[in-house]
Amino acid sequence: MVVTRTVEELQEALTALVSSKGDDGGLVPTMGALHEGHASLMALALETNAWVATTIFVNPLQFNHLADWVRYPRCEKEDFIFLKEHGVDLVFAPTPDEVFPFDWVAPELDLGGLDLQLEGAFRPGHFKGVAIVVGRLLDLIPCASLYMGLKDYQQCLVVERLLLLRKGMSGQEGPVMVKVPTVRDGDGLALSSRNLLLGPDQLARAKGIARTWAWMKTVWQGLEPQDLIENALKRLTAEGLRNEYLYLARDGGLEPWVKGDGNPRALYAGWLDEVRLIDNELFSIV
């Protein structure tokens, strides 16, 4: 496994990698603090590509507050061991100045309003920051496939929009985006780097999200959407969470789910003390 920190080192490593293994590569962008959810992305990428590159970059453009960016968990030494054990070929772990040099100009991106709803409403500018950094990484690491986790469902929609915009601007096919299902622990808690910020009591309360999903799956077909949401929010509050939103979207987009119109995907954001958690779950007829 080759670790690179500068664009120059990255380009040299990519040239050697493509020369030895071919053009068919997969990219798994991360912000580090890696866990088995990331491993599932890498495993799928390794199955279907000649080589796999991973980035570890805590992108300042997608944080609304500097303190949150500073506080984001970083464990680079452990991450490198994790990546090597999981067979990654190339790692790019740059500084912000390396990704966004002083003479670099951010592109204007029309994300079609996907960046303004739900997470976008509570975190203004967040998804523009995500789209900008993913576009920048794709410029630096041309690949055949891009792997994203459905844990960040709305982010996946934003990146899909980004890929369409890039295709329209360049006239060329870009990478295929592969959306990988959320990985959960034995109690149903979605694996997340932010879980590292939670103490034992907080982790126990965080699993209330999974308990709420389990309840919703048993009743969603019999309740009107608003009744389902209101009752679920009461349950989440009783679990010790401070709710921001719970929304039912028609799966595949962010349009509100209407009873009888396809399968709903529930999207949630809430706080456990000073730690903000997001999750989503698809409800379907088995």
VOPAGU-2260 file (C-alpha; in pm, 1 decimal, decimal comma):
REM VOPAGU-2260
SITE   aa  ch    i         X         Y         Z
SITE  MET   A    0       0,0       0,0       0,0
SITE  VAL   A    1     134,5     339,3    -102,1
SITE  VAL   A    2      57,4     642,8     116,9
SITE  THR   A    3      68,8     982,6     -52,4
SITE  ARG   A    4      24,7    1328,2      95,7
SITE  THR   A    5      87,5    1567,3    -192,9
SITE  VAL   A    6     -68,8    1592,1    -537,5
SITE  GLU   A    7     273,4    1526,1    -691,4
SITE  GLU   A    8     319,4    1206,7    -489,5
SITE  LEU   A    9     -34,5    1102,5    -576,9
SITE  GLN   A   10      16,5    1147,7    -950,6
SITE  GLU   A   11     340,2     949,1    -943,6
SITE  ALA   A   12     174,3     666,2    -751,7
SITE  LEU   A   13    -130,2     664,3    -981,0
SITE  THR   A   14      90,3     648,5   -1291,2
SITE  ALA   A   15     271,2     345,3   -1151,2
SITE  LEU   A   16     -54,7     182,2   -1041,1
SITE  VAL   A   17    -227,8     226,7   -1378,2
SITE  SER   A   18      84,7     105,3   -1555,9
SITE  SER   A   19      92,2    -215,0   -1354,0
SITE  LYS   A   20    -279,2    -287,7   -1306,4
SITE  GLY   A   21    -469,4     -89,9   -1570,6
SITE  ASP   A   22    -721,1     195,9   -1579,5
SITE  ASP   A   23   -1003,7      15,5   -1401,8
SITE  GLY   A   24    -982,3     162,0   -1052,9
SITE  GLY   A   25   -1222,4     228,4    -768,6
SITE  LEU   A   26   -1224,2     526,5    -533,5
SITE  VAL   A   27   -1349,4     520,0    -173,8
SITE  PRO   A   28   -1344,1     875,5     -31,8
SITE  THR   A   29   -1347,3     893,4     349,7
SITE  MET   A   30   -1278,6    1134,6     633,7
SITE  GLY   A   31   -1096,0     866,7     831,0
SITE  ALA   A   32   -1187,6     717,6    1170,0
SITE  LEU   A   33   -1253,9     403,5     969,7
SITE  HIS   A   34   -1486,7     120,4    1069,7
SITE  GLU   A   35   -1654,4    -186,7     919,9
SITE  GLY   A   36   -1892,8      33,2     723,2
SITE  HIS   A   37   -1593,2     166,2     531,1
SITE  ALA   A   38   -1460,7    -188,5     500,9
SITE  SER   A   39   -1778,2    -289,9     316,9
SITE  LEU   A   40   -1711,1     -16,8      58,0
SITE  MET   A   41   -1353,0    -130,7      12,8
SITE  ALA   A   42   -1446,4    -497,8     -12,3
SITE  LEU   A   43   -1695,5    -428,7    -291,5
SITE  ALA   A   44   -1448,3    -201,4    -468,3
SITE  LEU   A   45   -1179,4    -470,4    -455,7
SITE  GLU   A   46   -1419,5    -727,6    -599,5
SITE  THR   A   47   -1493,7    -523,4    -907,9
SITE  ASN   A   48   -1180,5    -317,0    -980,8
SITE  ALA   A   49    -817,3    -380,4   -1067,0
SITE  TRP   A   50    -707,5    -139,4    -795,3
SITE  VAL   A   51    -860,8      66,8    -516,1
SITE  ALA   A   52    -764,8     410,7    -386,9
SITE  THR   A   53    -890,2     561,9     -63,2
SITE  THR   A   54    -873,5     919,5      56,2
SITE  ILE   A   55    -853,5    1031,7     417,5
SITE  PHE   A   56    -943,5    1398,4     426,7
SITE  VAL   A   57   -1151,2    1586,0     682,3
SITE  ASN   A   58   -1295,2    1840,3     443,0
SITE  PRO   A   59   -1329,2    2185,1     605,4
SITE  LEU   A   60   -1576,1    2304,1     340,0
SITE  GLN   A   61   -1851,9    2072,9     463,7
SITE  PHE   A   62   -1842,7    2180,0     829,8
SITE  ASN   A   63   -2058,0    2465,8     947,9
SITE  HIS   A   64   -1843,6    2535,3    1253,6
SITE  LEU   A   65   -1466,1    2528,3    1288,2
SITE  ALA   A   66   -1499,4    2365,4    1630,8
SITE  ASP   A   67   -1684,5    2069,9    1476,3
SITE  TRP   A   68   -1411,6    2027,4    1213,8
SITE  VAL   A   69   -1142,9    2036,9    1484,9
SITE  ARG   A   70   -1336,7    1791,3    1701,0
SITE  TYR   A   71   -1396,7    1538,2    1425,3
SITE  PRO   A   72   -1221,2    1211,2    1524,1
SITE  ARG   A   73    -880,6    1155,9    1367,5
SITE  CYS   A   74    -683,5     833,1    1408,2
SITE  GLU   A   75    -454,7     821,6    1107,5
SITE  LYS   A   76    -212,3     557,3    1235,5
SITE  GLU   A   77    -493,1     311,0    1302,8
SITE  ASP   A   78    -658,2     402,0     970,8
SITE  PHE   A   79    -345,2     317,5     772,5
SITE  ILE   A   80    -323,6     -23,1     941,2
SITE  PHE   A   81    -694,5     -78,0     869,1
SITE  LEU   A   82    -653,5      11,1     501,4
SITE  LYS   A   83    -352,1    -211,4     454,6
SITE  GLU   A   84    -533,8    -503,3     616,1
SITE  HIS   A   85    -827,0    -449,2     380,6
SITE  GLY   A   86    -614,8    -457,2      65,9
SITE  VAL   A   87    -626,4     -94,5     -46,4
SITE  ASP   A   88    -358,2     -10,7    -303,1
SITE  LEU   A   89    -324,5     365,0    -262,4
SITE  VAL   A   90    -405,9     619,5       7,2
SITE  PHE   A   91    -421,7     995,8     -39,0
SITE  ALA   A   92    -407,3    1175,4     298,9
SITE  PRO   A   93    -350,1    1544,0     219,9
SITE  THR   A   94    -377,2    1870,3     409,2
SITE  PRO   A   95    -648,1    2122,6     313,3
SITE  ASP   A   96    -390,6    2344,6     143,2
SITE  GLU   A   97    -288,4    2053,2     -78,2
SITE  VAL   A   98    -646,2    1986,1    -189,6
SITE  PHE   A   99    -742,7    2353,6    -220,0
SITE  PRO   A  100    -429,9    2552,5    -315,5
SITE  PHE   A  101    -443,0    2931,5    -306,0
SITE  ASP   A  102    -486,4    2960,8    -684,5
SITE  TRP   A  103    -764,6    2701,6    -708,6
SITE  VAL   A  104   -1112,7    2831,5    -790,8
SITE  ALA   A  105   -1419,0    2644,0    -669,6
SITE  PRO   A  106   -1667,6    2556,9    -945,0
SITE  GLU   A  107   -2022,2    2689,1    -949,5
SITE  LEU   A  108   -2254,7    2393,0    -892,8
SITE  ASP   A  109   -2632,2    2383,4    -929,0
SITE  LEU   A  110   -2736,0    2091,6    -711,4
SITE  GLY   A  111   -3101,1    2123,4    -801,9
SITE  GLY   A  112   -3215,2    2206,8    -450,5
SITE  LEU   A  113   -3091,3    1876,2    -308,7
SITE  ASP   A  114   -2847,1    2076,4     -98,3
SITE  LEU   A  115   -3117,0    2293,8      60,2
SITE  GLN   A  116   -3347,8    2037,2     220,7
SITE  LEU   A  117   -3322,6    1836,5     542,9
SITE  GLU   A  118   -2948,8    1820,5     616,4
SITE  GLY   A  119   -2899,0    2116,4     386,9
SITE  ALA   A  120   -3149,5    2326,3     581,4
SITE  PHE   A  121   -2985,7    2248,7     914,9
SITE  ARG   A  122   -2631,2    2268,9     776,7
SITE  PRO   A  123   -2627,4    2547,4     515,0
SITE  GLY   A  124   -2347,7    2501,0     262,5
SITE  HIS   A  125   -2269,0    2148,5     380,3
SITE  PHE   A  126   -2357,4    1971,2      58,1
SITE  LYS   A  127   -2191,7    2232,3    -160,3
SITE  GLY   A  128   -1876,7    2153,3      38,1
SITE  VAL   A  129   -1929,2    1780,6     -16,1
SITE  ALA   A  130   -1986,4    1821,8    -389,1
SITE  ILE   A  131   -1683,8    2048,3    -428,6
SITE  VAL   A  132   -1446,2    1811,4    -251,6
SITE  VAL   A  133   -1574,3    1499,1    -428,9
SITE  GLY   A  134   -1534,9    1676,1    -763,0
SITE  ARG   A  135   -1183,9    1783,7    -668,6
SITE  LEU   A  136   -1088,0    1429,8    -563,5
SITE  LEU   A  137   -1224,6    1289,0    -888,9
SITE  ASP   A  138   -1009,7    1537,9   -1079,3
SITE  LEU   A  139    -706,4    1414,7    -888,3
SITE  ILE   A  140    -793,4    1043,2    -893,4
SITE  PRO   A  141    -962,8     941,4   -1220,0
SITE  CYS   A  142   -1149,1     617,2   -1157,8
SITE  ALA   A  143   -1405,0     383,3   -1309,2
SITE  SER   A  144   -1618,9     351,9    -995,6
SITE  LEU   A  145   -1696,2     567,6    -693,6
SITE  TYR   A  146   -1817,3     400,8    -372,2
SITE  MET   A  147   -2048,2     577,4    -126,2
SITE  GLY   A  148   -2238,7     448,6     176,2
SITE  LEU   A  149   -2618,5     473,6     195,7
SITE  LYS   A  150   -2575,9     570,7     560,8
SITE  ASP   A  151   -2546,6     919,9     406,4
SITE  TYR   A  152   -2846,8     882,6     176,0
SITE  GLN   A  153   -2893,1    1250,6      93,3
SITE  GLN   A  154   -2520,5    1283,3      27,8
SITE  CYS   A  155   -2549,5    1000,3    -225,5
SITE  LEU   A  156   -2820,8    1194,0    -409,4
SITE  VAL   A  157   -2604,1    1505,6    -411,7
SITE  VAL   A  158   -2303,5    1317,4    -550,3
SITE  GLU   A  159   -2521,5    1156,8    -818,5
SITE  ARG   A  160   -2624,5    1508,4    -919,0
SITE  LEU   A  161   -2258,3    1613,3    -920,3
SITE  LEU   A  162   -2168,0    1327,8   -1156,2
SITE  LEU   A  163   -2443,3    1433,5   -1396,3
SITE  LEU   A  164   -2317,8    1792,8   -1388,8
SITE  ARG   A  165   -1960,8    1680,8   -1456,4
SITE  LYS   A  166   -2079,1    1467,4   -1749,1
SITE  GLY   A  167   -2268,2    1765,0   -1891,4
SITE  MET   A  168   -1965,5    1993,8   -1858,5
SITE  SER   A  169   -1710,8    1748,6   -2001,2
SITE  GLY   A  170   -1925,4    1551,4   -2244,1
SITE  GLN   A  171   -1757,9    1237,9   -2114,1
SITE  GLU   A  172   -1878,4     948,6   -1904,3
SITE  GLY   A  173   -1749,5     973,0   -1550,3
SITE  PRO   A  174   -1727,2     705,5   -1285,0
SITE  VAL   A  175   -2017,0     481,4   -1200,0
SITE  MET   A  176   -2146,5     551,2    -851,4
SITE  VAL   A  177   -2199,5     243,0    -634,9
SITE  LYS   A  178   -2422,6     291,2    -328,5
SITE  VAL   A  179   -2345,3      43,1     -51,9
SITE  PRO   A  180   -2598,3     -46,6     221,1
SITE  THR   A  181   -2550,5      79,7     576,3
SITE  VAL   A  182   -2357,5    -149,6     807,8
SITE  ARG   A  183   -2506,5    -186,0    1157,5
SITE  ASP   A  184   -2395,7    -346,0    1480,3
SITE  GLY   A  185   -2580,6    -636,2    1640,7
SITE  ASP   A  186   -2835,0    -397,9    1797,5
SITE  GLY   A  187   -2902,0    -214,0    1473,2
SITE  LEU   A  188   -2694,1      98,1    1545,1
SITE  ALA   A  189   -2554,3     240,3    1221,0
SITE  LEU   A  190   -2175,4     240,1    1225,8
SITE  SER   A  191   -2040,3     593,3    1212,0
SITE  SER   A  192   -1710,4     766,9    1280,3
SITE  ARG   A  193   -1899,7     998,8    1513,4
SITE  ASN   A  194   -1982,5     700,5    1736,0
SITE  LEU   A  195   -1625,5     735,1    1863,1
SITE  LEU   A  196   -1738,5    1054,8    2036,1
SITE  LEU   A  197   -2006,4     870,3    2236,4
SITE  GLY   A  198   -1963,1     725,8    2583,8
SITE  PRO   A  199   -2123,3     393,5    2688,3
SITE  ASP   A  200   -2445,0     557,5    2813,6
SITE  GLN   A  201   -2475,5     763,2    2497,0
SITE  LEU   A  202   -2419,3     457,3    2277,4
SITE  ALA   A  203   -2700,0     279,5    2461,2
SITE  ARG   A  204   -2931,8     573,2    2395,1
SITE  ALA   A  205   -2819,6     599,3    2030,9
SITE  LYS   A  206   -2952,1     248,9    1976,1
SITE  GLY   A  207   -3295,2     395,9    2037,3
SITE  ILE   A  208   -3285,9     501,8    1671,6
SITE  ALA   A  209   -3270,2     137,2    1566,2
SITE  ARG   A  210   -3547,0      47,7    1810,5
SITE  THR   A  211   -3760,6     318,9    1654,2
SITE  TRP   A  212   -3690,0     185,3    1304,0
SITE  ALA   A  213   -3797,2    -161,6    1421,8
SITE  TRP   A  214   -4125,3     -22,7    1555,1
SITE  MET   A  215   -4190,3     179,9    1240,3
SITE  LYS   A  216   -4141,8    -127,3    1023,4
SITE  THR   A  217   -4426,8    -302,0    1204,2
SITE  VAL   A  218   -4680,3     -19,0    1167,6
SITE  TRP   A  219   -4590,1     196,3     865,7
SITE  GLN   A  220   -4844,0      37,4     632,7
SITE  GLY   A  221   -5130,8     104,1     874,0
SITE  LEU   A  222   -5065,5     467,2     969,1
SITE  GLU   A  223   -5086,6     792,0     779,1
SITE  PRO   A  224   -4739,3     941,6     717,9
SITE  GLN   A  225   -4780,2    1231,8     961,9
SITE  ASP   A  226   -4912,8    1004,6    1237,2
SITE  LEU   A  227   -4620,8     770,0    1182,4
SITE  ILE   A  228   -4372,5    1056,7    1207,8
SITE  GLU   A  229   -4530,2    1210,3    1518,2
SITE  ASN   A  230   -4538,8     881,0    1706,0
SITE  ALA   A  231   -4184,5     794,8    1604,4
SITE  LEU   A  232   -4056,7    1134,8    1723,7
SITE  LYS   A  233   -4218,9    1074,2    2062,5
SITE  ARG   A  234   -4037,2     741,4    2085,3
SITE  LEU   A  235   -3705,5     899,1    1991,1
SITE  THR   A  236   -3750,2    1170,9    2253,4
SITE  ALA   A  237   -3825,2     904,0    2513,2
SITE  GLU   A  238   -3500,9     732,7    2412,5
SITE  GLY   A  239   -3311,7    1045,2    2514,1
SITE  LEU   A  240   -3253,4    1200,7    2172,5
SITE  ARG   A  241   -3302,2    1568,5    2086,7
SITE  ASN   A  242   -3468,4    1555,6    1747,7
SITE  GLU   A  243   -3400,1    1781,7    1451,6
SITE  TYR   A  244   -3606,6    1610,5    1186,6
SITE  LEU   A  245   -3770,8    1285,8    1083,2
SITE  TYR   A  246   -3885,9    1275,9     722,9
SITE  LEU   A  247   -4042,0    1013,4     498,1
SITE  ALA   A  248   -3915,2    1031,9     140,5
SITE  ARG   A  249   -4014,8     818,9    -154,5
SITE  ASP   A  250   -3712,1     595,0    -198,3
SITE  GLY   A  251   -3478,7     711,4    -472,6
SITE  GLY   A  252   -3518,5    1082,8    -408,6
SITE  LEU   A  253   -3635,4    1339,5    -155,6
SITE  GLU   A  254   -3995,8    1376,1    -266,8
SITE  PRO   A  255   -4232,5    1329,3      29,4
SITE  TRP   A  256   -4371,3     979,1      53,9
SITE  VAL   A  257   -4744,2     945,3      -0,2
SITE  LYS   A  258   -4915,3     633,8     131,2
SITE  GLY   A  259   -4948,4     378,9    -146,9
SITE  ASP   A  260   -4680,1     542,4    -363,9
SITE  GLY   A  261   -4377,6     314,8    -348,9
SITE  ASN   A  262   -4159,7     243,4     -49,1
SITE  PRO   A  263   -4077,0     511,2     209,2
SITE  ARG   A  264   -3728,5     585,1     333,0
SITE  ALA   A  265   -3716,6     747,7     675,5
SITE  LEU   A  266   -3442,2    1006,0     724,8
SITE  TYR   A  267   -3349,6    1121,2    1074,1
SITE  ALA   A  268   -3116,3    1366,5    1246,6
SITE  GLY   A  269   -3087,9    1428,1    1616,5
SITE  TRP   A  270   -2851,5    1500,4    1902,3
SITE  LEU   A  271   -2716,0    1302,8    2191,0
SITE  ASP   A  272   -2583,4    1576,5    2415,4
SITE  GLU   A  273   -2318,8    1744,8    2195,0
SITE  VAL   A  274   -2296,8    1473,7    1927,0
SITE  ARG   A  275   -2517,0    1492,5    1618,9
SITE  LEU   A  276   -2625,8    1165,8    1458,9
SITE  ILE   A  277   -2798,6    1090,8    1129,3
SITE  ASP   A  278   -2950,3     768,3    1002,2
SITE  ASN   A  279   -3200,8     643,3     748,7
SITE  GLU   A  280   -3394,9     325,6     690,7
SITE  LEU   A  281   -3595,0     186,7     401,3
SITE  PHE   A  282   -3936,1      34,7     476,1
SITE  SER   A  283   -4057,4    -216,2     221,1
SITE  ILE   A  284   -4313,9    -489,3     183,8
SITE  VAL   A  285   -4134,8    -820,9     222,7
